Amino acid sequence: MKIRCQKADLLKGVNFVSKAVPTKTTMAILECILIDASSGEIKLTANNMELGIETIINGTIEERGIVALDAKIFSDIVRKLPDNEVTIETDASFNTKITCEKAKFFNVGKSGEDFSYIPVVTRNQPIIISQYTLREIIRKTIFTVPDKDNNKMMTGELLEIKDGKLKAVALDGHRVSIRYVDLKDATNDVNVVVPKNTLNEIIKIIDGGVDDFVNIFVTDNHIVFEFDQTTVVSRIIQGEFFKIEQMLSADYETKVKINKKDLLDCIDRANTIVNEGDKKPIIVNVSDNVMSLSVTSFIGSMNEDIDIVKEGKDIMIGFNPKFVMDALKAIDDEEINLYMLNAKSPCFIKDDEGTYIYIVLPVNFNNPGAN
C-alpha cells in the first residue's frame, strides 16, 4: 500500500476514529486504526465492538492495500508531523513507513484482514436532521445521564420520534432533561436508547451548521449516524426506557417568571461557600414578587434576593444547586418559568413553546440555612 494525503486531513480523520479505540481490550487488533486503501478511497476505521467509526479522507492512492496500525503510536506520530503532505507505505509484511518532509517513521503494522470491521447495518428510511440541531439537543440533555450506574438503561438517553417530532430524554434519578424538535421530513416512529458515550462522541465530531445534515438509521440492535464522509455505528441499549409520563403533570401551585442569568449568577455565588461533597442545599423562598435564595455551610452563609413575577402561593423549597445550574446553563432564554406544587414535589423549568422541560427533584431541609 502507498498513499499520499495532507497532514491536516489525516489528523482530522485520525482524531475522529480514535474516539472508538478501546482503552482496555483483550483483542490487540482493536487497539489499532485500520487504514483501508483497497477500494479506491482512503478509509480510516476504529471499532471497540460497542462503537465503530469510519471516515474517508482526501488523498491519492498510488498502490492499493490495507494495514492496521497501533492507534496511540500512529496518532502521536501524525500529530507531530510537519504541516505538509504525508506518505504512508507498507510492504508485504505490513512494515510501515510514514514520511513527511524530512521526517521518517518506521512502524510495525498488522494485517488489516484480522480487523473487526464495523457492522453492516441495513439503511432504510433515514431520519434527517441538521448537524447543529442534533448537536444542540444532545448537548442540552446529556449532562443528566450518569457515567456509571448498575442499571444499564440509566447510562443511555432516549431518542424518540413520534408524529414528526424528535424527543430526547435523559435522567439520573434526581432530575430529568427533555428536549423537543420538529423534523422537517416525514419519518417512521422511533424509540431507541443510545449509550451516553456514543452521543458524547457524536457532539465532539459533528461541527456543521443548520445547513449541514446527519442521516440517522435505526435497527433492532444498532443506530447509525452518517454525515459528511463519516459513519458512526453504535449498539443500542436493549430494554424499555423509564416511563416518565406520570411525572409530567401540569399541576402547580406556584409559577415564577425570573431572569435566567440573575438566578444562575446567584446560585453560582452561593456555591463559593459550599465545599464539594458537603451536599448543602440552596433554599428558595418565594413570596410576593421576590425570590430569596440562601445557603449555610461550614464555611459561612449567604442570602440574596431576586425580583420575580409570581403567580399563586408562596413556597419554600430546597434544591441541589448543581442540578439547577446544569439546567439553567442548557437554556438560552433570557427569562424562564419555574412551576412548583409543594416543597416535596419536583420543580419544572419549561417554556411556553414546548421545546424543553427540565425537572429537578427537591431535597429535604430542616429550616432555612440548615441541611
Secondary structure, 3 states (H helix, E strand, C coil): CEEEEEHHHHHHHHHHHHCCCCCCCCCHHHHEEEEECCCCCEEEEEECCCEEEEEEECCEEEECCEEEEEHHHHHHHHHHCCCCEEEEEECCCCEEEEEECCEEEEEECEEHHHCCCCCCCCCCCCEEEEHHHHHHHHHCCHHHCCCCCCCHHHHEEEEEEECCEEEEEEECCCEEEEEEEECCCCCCCEEEEEEHHHHHHHHHHCCCCCCCEEEEEECCCEEEEEECCEEEEEECCCCCCCCCHHHCCCCCCEEEEEEHHHHHHHHHHHHHHCCCCCCCCEEEEEECCEEEEEEECCCCEEEEEEECEEEECCEEEEECHHHHHHHHHCCCCCEEEEEECCCCCCEEEECCCCCEEEEECCECCCECCEC
